[in-house]
Amino acid sequence: MGNLYSRAGSRFLWMKWVDAHGIERRASTETGDRAEAQALLDETERQEGERAPLGRQVGMTVRRFFEEIWLPQRKVLRPFAWQVDKGRLEQHFLPDFGDRVLSQLASDRAEVELLDWLLGLRSKLSKRDGKPLASRTVWNIASIVRVFFSDALERKKIARDPTEHWNAERHLPAKADKEQGWRQRAGFTLDQVVTLTTDRRIPEDRRVLYALRFLGGGLRPGEAANARWRDLDSARGPLWRLTIASAFNTLTRSEKSTKTGAELNVPVHPVLRAALEAWQAAGWQRFMGREPKPDDLLVPRQEGGQRRVTTSLLQFHADLEAVGYGLQRQYESRSTFRNLALLAGASEFHINAITHPRPQKASDFYTRLEMQWGAMCRAVECIDASAWGGRTVVEKSGGEGEAKEPASPLRVVTAPGYSLGTGRKKAPPSLTDGGALRVTPTGFEPMFST
C-alpha cells in the first residue's frame, strides 16, 4: 500500500507507491488537501494494479491478510464459527487467490475474475463424494468470501469491494438439498422412539439421553449435552419444566447460547419424567459411581463432562444398527418430536412455543409463557405415553421383571425465569450409508438476503 507524506519546501502533499513492475515511485499530488491526495493515490494504485502481471508480489497478499489480520479478528467475532469459515476459505478460495496482492483485487479485471470463480463453484466437485458441491455449500462459500472482502475494505486494505455487486439470485444455484427427498423420509415413528428408549441392547445412559432428546422438545445434541439437574423445575405443574438456556460446543469445548439465542422452556413428558426420576434415584449413580448434585449434567460422559456431538453420532449409529434401524441424523430428534405431537392433534402454535420460541414476527412479542404453559403441557401429552406399555427407560434396581419401589421425586427444585429470547440444513451423504456422517458446526453471517 502506498502512502502520503509532506516534503520540505513543498506546499503540496507527495505520494509514494509501487508500480506494476515492482518499482517504488514518488510524485507530487499537486494538492494540499489530504482527501484529494488520497483519492489520487488510490486511483494511481488501482491503475498500476490493472497493469501488473497476475500474481506479482506487490504489497500484502490475500493469504497474508487472511492469516495475520482476518483470522485473528474472526476468532474474536465468531468464536464458535471461525473454524468452519477458515475451512471454507482455505479449501475453496485461497488456492485460487491466496497469492494475489489484496489491493490489486480492487480492479475491474479482478472483479470479473472473482465473478468467474463464483460461477465455477456450480461445477466444482466435492472431495468427499466426487459430486458437485451442494447448493447451500456454494451459498455458504460465497457468503464468507463476501464477508472477507467487506472486512478488508473496513480495514482499509483494499480500495473497494470487488464482490459488492454480485447478484446472488442470478449467479448462485437455488438452495436445495443435495439428496432430494431425504427430509420427507427422515424421522422416527412412535414405535421406533419407544424402542430407542427401552431396548436393552442400547446402554442405559443412552436410552435416557434419547428419552431426553425425543420427548424433551427435540433438544439439539449440544443442548441435551449441557442440560443439568438444576435446570429441572419439579414443582411446576401440570408437567415439570426443563429450562435450556445454553448448549455445549464440541469444537471449542465450551458452553454457548442455544442456536437461536432463545431460552427453551420444555414441559417434561410423563415418560421422560419417570425416566429422570429412576435415573436420578439409582441409574445416574450406577453410571457415575456417586449421587448426582444440582450442578451435574443430566446425562454426562462417564468422566462427568459434556457429551461430544461427534461421539454421540457414532454411538447413535451403533444403537440404530443394534436394533435394526437404518442410519439417520441425530438431529432428527426435533423433527420427530414435532411430527409425533402434531400428528396426535397438538396445537402447532404451542409446539412452536416449545421448539422455536424466538420471536419471528411482531405478534410473537405478546406471547406470555405462564399464560400458555398449561396448553404447552397438553401439547406434549399428545404423544401417547401408553405406547410404552409399561416398558421402562431405566433398569429396575432389583433386576428386570422384579418389583420395584416407586422412585423418589427429584430433590432439585428451581423456579427459572422466562425470557422470549433475543435476537445448515444439510443432508447426510446418504441415509443408508454405513459410514459416520461428517459433523460441522453452523453459524455464519449471511451476506446475501434470502
Phi and psi in degrees as a GROMACS rama.xvg file:
@    title "Ramachandran Plot"
@    xaxis  label "Phi"
@    yaxis  label "Psi"
@TYPE xy
-79.1119  178.501  GLY-2
-152.658  162.289  ASN-3
-101.368  150.946  LEU-4
-155.895  160.229  TYR-5
-93.5262  147.447  SER-6
-125.783  130.567  ARG-7
-56.0846  134.11  ALA-8
84.2737  0.774587  GLY-9
-120.311  136.413  SER-10
-87.619  -3.29579  ARG-11
-101.991  156.851  PHE-12
-80.1016  146.754  LEU-13
-111.796  156.378  TRP-14
-127.393  149.993  MET-15
-127.845  133.265  LYS-16
-151.328  171.308  TRP-17
-109.951  127.424  VAL-18
-81.3254  -176.146  ASP-19
-62.6043  -19.0884  ALA-20
-102.149  8.21262  HIS-21
83.9924  14.2742  GLY-22
-98.7861  133.125  ILE-23
-72.562  131.823  GLU-24
-122.979  151.763  ARG-25
-135.726  144.226  ARG-26
-162.106  157.179  ALA-27
-77.2625  141.346  SER-28
-84.7238  -10.9359  THR-29
57.4544  33.6085  GLU-30
-154.068  148.974  THR-31
-98.6402  -3.67106  GLY-32
-82.907  120.392  ASP-33
-65.9119  -36.0876  ARG-34
-64.2803  -43.7998  ALA-35
-65.96  -41.1088  GLU-36
-64.0397  -40.9838  ALA-37
-65.3716  -39.4019  GLN-38
-62.751  -39.7885  ALA-39
-64.6931  -42.684  LEU-40
-63.2061  -43.7691  LEU-41
-60.7468  -42.9705  ASP-42
-67.8869  -37.7554  GLU-43
-62.1183  -45.2756  THR-44
-66.2761  -35.5378  GLU-45
-63.0775  -45.41  ARG-46
-65.7731  -39.9242  GLN-47
-64.2229  -37.696  GLU-48
-63.0729  -38.2401  GLY-49
-68.4516  -28.7719  GLU-50
-85.9702  -16.5195  ARG-51
-71.352  143.183  ALA-52
-60.1281  147.184  PRO-53
-60.0813  134.035  LEU-54
84.0467  0.101804  GLY-55
-64.1724  131.881  ARG-56
-81.0328  89.1926  GLN-57
-128.23  91.4931  VAL-58
102.069  -172.293  GLY-59
-68.0276  129.388  MET-60
-81.5974  165.24  THR-61
-60.3485  -43.8484  VAL-62
-64.8324  -39.8467  ARG-63
-65.7397  -42.2983  ARG-64
-62.2768  -40.9295  PHE-65
-59.7226  -47.9209  PHE-66
-77.7886  -39.192  GLU-67
-92.0821  -27.7384  GLU-68
-121.189  -53.8628  ILE-69
-68.576  -47.7654  TRP-70
-65.4101  -44.9361  LEU-71
-58.8717  -38.3663  PRO-72
-66.0611  -39.4716  GLN-73
-64.7965  -36.9733  ARG-74
-61.9932  -32.0405  LYS-75
-78.4286  -45.1284  VAL-76
-75.389  -35.0342  LEU-77
-130.319  68.5989  ARG-78
-61.7047  -22.6626  PRO-79
-105.582  3.44858  PHE-80
-132.396  -8.33386  ALA-81
-62.9147  -31.7133  TRP-82
-66.6532  -37.2742  GLN-83
-66.9907  -44.5622  VAL-84
-61.3608  -42.0193  ASP-85
-60.4945  -44.9931  LYS-86
-63.1311  -40.411  GLY-87
-63.8946  -42.8872  ARG-88
-68.9868  -43.5126  LEU-89
-65.7877  -34.7406  GLU-90
-84.8754  -35.8961  GLN-91
-114.732  -21.8946  HIS-92
-112.512  -49.5536  PHE-93
-62.2943  -34.3677  LEU-94
-57.5841  -28.5527  PRO-95
-93.8827  -32.9318  ASP-96
-125.702  0.171083  PHE-97
-59.5652  -34.8651  GLY-98
-90.3883  0.740853  ASP-99
-78.7971  151.842  ARG-100
-75.1208  124.349  VAL-101
-57.111  -46.9327  LEU-102
-62.7186  -27.7723  SER-103
-77.9716  -9.41078  GLN-104
-80.4379  -5.24764  LEU-105
-89.5404  50.8205  ALA-106
-133.265  161.613  SER-107
-62.5774  -40.068  ASP-108
-64.3753  -43.1736  ARG-109
-67.1005  -34.3666  ALA-110
-62.0225  -39.5907  GLU-111
-68.0414  -39.9461  VAL-112
-60.6097  -43.5827  GLU-113
-65.6364  -36.4554  LEU-114
-65.5082  -42.0868  LEU-115
-61.4464  -39.2486  ASP-116
-62.2043  -42.8601  TRP-117
-60.7432  -45.866  LEU-118
-63.8886  -32.0037  LEU-119
-68.0747  -19.2901  GLY-120
-63.3306  -26.0151  LEU-121
-60.2595  -35.6981  ARG-122
-106.08  3.02869  SER-123
-69.2696  139.138  LYS-124
-94.2129  143.366  LEU-125
-76.079  137.716  SER-126
-69.4669  -21.8196  LYS-127
-73.9037  -44.2984  ARG-128
-129.834  1.7465  ASP-129
72.7187  10.6253  GLY-130
-103.842  160.963  LYS-131
-55.5516  146.896  PRO-132
-57.4151  143.964  LEU-133
-63.2042  149.28  ALA-134
-59.9455  -38.6341  SER-135
-68.0095  -32.5093  ARG-136
-64.0271  -42.6837  THR-137
-59.9603  -45.0253  VAL-138
-61.5734  -42.4649  TRP-139
-64.4419  -40.9979  ASN-140
-64.5433  -47.5958  ILE-141
-60.2479  -38.6542  ALA-142
-65.6554  -42.6563  SER-143
-72.6234  -28.6354  ILE-144
-66.9551  -38.9627  VAL-145
-64.7187  -40.3752  ARG-146
-60.8219  -42.6094  VAL-147
-57.5884  -49.4814  PHE-148
-72.0791  -32.0956  PHE-149
-62.6633  -41.046  SER-150
-67.5069  -37.7256  ASP-151
-64.3674  -39.5629  ALA-152
-65.6042  -42.3742  LEU-153
-63.3288  -32.6957  GLU-154
-85.0514  3.74572  ARG-155
62.541  30.1494  LYS-156
-95.5706  -4.8477  LYS-157
-148.869  143.392  ILE-158
-73.3041  -31.6368  ALA-159
-153.102  163.467  ARG-160
-89.7695  111.242  ASP-161
-72.5446  -7.24084  PRO-162
-103.561  3.28414  THR-163
-58.9512  -34.3579  GLU-164
-102.262  16.8748  HIS-165
-60.4093  131.72  TRP-166
-97.8792  96.2834  ASN-167
-60.4733  -45.4413  ALA-168
-64.7484  -29.723  GLU-169
-84.0172  -40.0762  ARG-170
-98.4858  -19.686  HIS-171
-102.261  148.411  LEU-172
-68.1102  152.824  PRO-173
-60.7259  140.647  ALA-174
-69.0141  123.521  LYS-175
-155.286  156.689  ALA-176
-68.5535  141.42  ASP-177
-63.5495  -39.067  LYS-178
-106.14  102.824  GLU-179
-62.8736  137.105  GLN-180
85.7023  -2.39806  GLY-181
-67.7601  -31.4137  TRP-182
-64.9556  -37.8151  ARG-183
-67.5386  -27.7391  GLN-184
-90.6269  -10.8459  ARG-185
-81.8359  167.902  ALA-186
101.92  170.858  GLY-187
-125.885  146.254  PHE-188
-78.5006  168.867  THR-189
-62.6956  -42.1694  LEU-190
-60.7361  -37.903  ASP-191
-68.4094  -37.7283  GLN-192
-64.2392  -40.8178  VAL-193
-58.9832  -44.5357  VAL-194
-62.9372  -45.8757  THR-195
-65.2532  -21.6165  LEU-196
-102.686  -4.6183  THR-197
-132.723  -20.6087  THR-198
-65.3826  125.166  ASP-199
-72.3874  -6.22021  ARG-200
-74.3881  -12.4506  ARG-201
-101.769  131.631  ILE-202
-55.6041  147.515  PRO-203
-55.8206  -45.1248  GLU-204
-62.4574  -34.2913  ASP-205
-77.9788  -28.8832  ARG-206
-63.6294  -39.9472  ARG-207
-64.5935  -42.1206  VAL-208
-60.5335  -42.1178  LEU-209
-69.391  -34.6308  TYR-210
-63.3879  -41.9409  ALA-211
-62.7011  -40.2685  LEU-212
-81.614  -43.6312  ARG-213
-78.9266  -29.4392  PHE-214
-106.846  -12.0461  LEU-215
-96.6044  47.395  GLY-216
79.8097  12.2202  GLY-217
67.0851  45.0432  GLY-218
-56.7437  142.373  LEU-219
-70.198  160.249  ARG-220
-55.0064  -44.4088  PRO-221
-68.1395  -30.6805  GLY-222
-71.9462  -45.2315  GLU-223
-65.5244  -36.6546  ALA-224
-65.6039  -24.754  ALA-225
-102.518  -0.168203  ASN-226
-69.0204  135.054  ALA-227
-121.335  162.597  ARG-228
-60.3716  -32.856  TRP-229
-68.29  -14.8006  ARG-230
-79.482  -7.24811  ASP-231
-93.4916  130.821  LEU-232
-109.707  96.3652  ASP-233
-83.0093  -2.51399  SER-234
-90.7951  -9.23609  ALA-235
-74.923  148.038  ARG-236
-136.98  164.223  GLY-237
-73.1567  -18.4335  PRO-238
-117.761  153.467  LEU-239
-59.7068  161.33  TRP-240
-118.332  130.355  ARG-241
-108.116  120.772  LEU-242
-107.855  121.838  THR-243
-116.643  114.713  ILE-244
-119.206  1.37594  ALA-245
-149.391  168.947  SER-246
-143.798  163.645  ALA-247
-102.968  130.148  PHE-248
-98.7192  117.24  ASN-249
-66.5035  -40.9083  THR-250
-63.3082  -43.3627  LEU-251
-95.0315  -4.75517  THR-252
53.5875  46.6411  ARG-253
-148.001  162.203  SER-254
-83.6595  149.347  GLU-255
-146.56  179.997  LYS-256
-72.72  168.931  SER-257
-64.2662  168.351  THR-258
-54.5648  -42.5703  LYS-259
-96.2206  -1.47199  THR-260
82.1193  0.768458  GLY-261
-87.8632  156.473  ALA-262
-93.6406  129.732  GLU-263
-96.1832  131.131  LEU-264
-119.886  104.996  ASN-265
-110.152  122.864  VAL-266
-67.301  134.479  PRO-267
-85.9496  114.648  VAL-268
-57.8742  145.418  HIS-269
-53.4945  -38.8779  PRO-270
-67.1855  -40.0401  VAL-271
-66.7389  -38.2605  LEU-272
-61.5816  -46.4918  ARG-273
-61.4063  -38.3392  ALA-274
-65.6847  -43.1709  ALA-275
-68.273  -36.4241  LEU-276
-62.2098  -47.6038  GLU-277
-69.6346  -36.4847  ALA-278
-65.5544  -41.7506  TRP-279
-71.0555  -34.7194  GLN-280
-74.1139  -34.4085  ALA-281
-147.297  -41.0382  ALA-282
-62.5648  -42.9865  GLY-283
-61.7193  -40.9546  TRP-284
-67.8157  -37.2773  GLN-285
-60.8318  -37.4897  ARG-286
-78.0947  -39.4315  PHE-287
-104.664  -16.7037  MET-288
85.9062  9.05332  GLY-289
-158.399  167.799  ARG-290
-77.3115  148.458  GLU-291
-74.3132  150.264  PRO-292
-113.425  162.008  LYS-293
-53.2511  -35.6518  PRO-294
-83.4607  -5.47551  ASP-295
-73.0995  152.989  ASP-296
-71.8326  147.733  LEU-297
-62.5449  -48.1548  LEU-298
-132.451  82.5345  VAL-299
-83.261  174.545  PRO-300
-71.44  167.535  ARG-301
-63.641  -28.0648  GLN-302
-85.1419  -0.065489  GLU-303
104.025  -11.861  GLY-304
-86.3229  179.161  GLY-305
-71.6621  145.99  GLN-306
-71.171  138.371  ARG-307
-83.6166  139.341  ARG-308
-61.9654  -35.757  VAL-309
-68.3591  -44.9823  THR-310
-65.2585  -40.7054  THR-311
-60.7361  -36.5599  SER-312
-64.9183  -46.2087  LEU-313
-61.0186  -41.8031  LEU-314
-66.8769  -39.0491  GLN-315
-61.957  -44.3615  PHE-316
-63.8606  -39.8086  HIS-317
-62.9336  -39.4958  ALA-318
-69.5402  -38.4431  ASP-319
-62.3986  -42.3085  LEU-320
-65.8486  -35.6952  GLU-321
-63.4046  -33.6304  ALA-322
-100.407  4.13314  VAL-323
84.4663  23.4742  GLY-324
-101.099  151.451  TYR-325
-69.9735  156.203  GLY-326
-72.0588  140.287  LEU-327
-142.147  169.271  GLN-328
-70.6089  146.277  ARG-329
-72.6943  -14.8135  GLN-330
-74.2792  -4.84419  TYR-331
-73.6644  -0.964835  GLU-332
-61.6778  -38.9956  SER-333
-70.8585  -44.8792  ARG-334
-63.3023  -37.0361  SER-335
-64.3825  -47.9802  THR-336
-57.513  -47.7028  PHE-337
-61.8979  -48.1525  ARG-338
-69.8708  -36.7545  ASN-339
-63.6855  -42.3752  LEU-340
-68.7459  -44.6077  ALA-341
-65.9896  -39.207  LEU-342
-61.9017  -30.7862  LEU-343
-87.5063  3.80318  ALA-344
102.826  10.0315  GLY-345
-68.3837  152.328  ALA-346
-72.568  126.804  SER-347
-62.0076  -35.1716  GLU-348
-58.1396  -44.0135  PHE-349
-78.4453  -29.5732  HIS-350
-66.5399  -40.9377  ILE-351
-61.5575  -37.0339  ASN-352
-64.0704  -24.3271  ALA-353
-86.3578  -48.0772  ILE-354
-91.6662  -28.5195  THR-355
-138.039  68.125  HIS-356
-76.9228  -10.7594  PRO-357
-64.5897  129.051  ARG-358
-57.6899  133.651  PRO-359
-112.587  -25.6324  GLN-360
-139.56  168.678  LYS-361
-56.8868  -39.5873  ALA-362
-66.1775  -23.0938  SER-363
-63.5019  -26.5486  ASP-364
-71.9884  -8.52142  PHE-365
-97.2225  -1.74455  TYR-366
-74.052  134.724  THR-367
-119.641  120.298  ARG-368
-56.0483  -49.9712  LEU-369
-64.5404  -32.9719  GLU-370
-73.9494  -26.2387  MET-371
-98.5174  -5.77329  GLN-372
-58.4765  -44.9685  TRP-373
-59.024  -43.1954  GLY-374
-69.2465  -33.7525  ALA-375
-64.136  -39.042  MET-376
-64.6654  -41.7195  CYS-377
-64.8339  -34.4657  ARG-378
-63.2838  -41.4336  ALA-379
-67.7768  -39.3113  VAL-380
-68.4883  -10.9992  GLU-381
-63.2347  -26.506  CYS-382
-71.8588  112.601  ILE-383
-66.1457  111.015  ASP-384
-67.8154  -24.0485  ALA-385
-68.7134  -14.172  SER-386
-62.4378  -21.9249  ALA-387
-77.8054  -19.2622  TRP-388
51.6015  37.486  GLY-389
86.1198  -6.45416  GLY-390
-71.918  137.579  ARG-391
-108.092  155.301  THR-392
-80.3731  -44.1266  VAL-393
-99.9202  142.742  VAL-394
-58.2356  142.937  GLU-395
-73.7637  136.975  LYS-396
-60.3158  -31.2159  SER-397
-93.8484  10.0851  GLY-398
101.75  148.917  GLY-399
-61.4956  130.342  GLU-400
95.439  -12.9771  GLY-401
-91.8048  159.646  GLU-402
-66.0055  152.304  ALA-403
-141.01  137.501  LYS-404
-68.7347  147.795  GLU-405
-57.9307  136.569  PRO-406
-66.2861  137.772  ALA-407
-68.0373  147.77  SER-408
-66.4101  158.992  PRO-409
-59.0006  140.571  LEU-410
-89.3313  -1.75096  ARG-411
-96.8426  116.781  VAL-412
-126.753  120.466  VAL-413
-132.497  169.045  THR-414
-134.534  74.5695  ALA-415
-63.5909  147.489  PRO-416
-76.5753  174.744  GLY-417
-123.997  140.825  TYR-418
-141.777  136.573  SER-419
-70.0885  -10.998  LEU-420
91.6859  170.645  GLY-421
-124.397  159.785  THR-422
-79.8953  111.502  LYS-425
-136.822  131.728  LYS-426
-73.2951  148.267  ALA-427
-67.2021  162.326  PRO-428
-53.2357  -40.316  PRO-429
-164.473  138.429  SER-430
-75.7074  -7.50094  LEU-431
-114.519  2.39051  THR-432
-71.1419  131.526  ASP-433
-77.5321  -10.5132  GLY-434
-80.4964  160.899  GLY-435
-72.3068  143.389  ALA-436
-74.6733  146.695  LEU-437
-80.6277  124.679  ARG-438
-105.237  123.995  VAL-439
-130.721  147.925  THR-440
-76.015  161.497  PRO-441
-102.69  171.377  THR-442
121.04  104.488  GLY-443
-157.187  151.02  PHE-444
-84.0015  120.328  GLU-445
-69.6925  136.458  PRO-446
-96.8294  -6.29999  MET-447
-114.909  142.851  PHE-448
-79.3708  137.333  SER-449
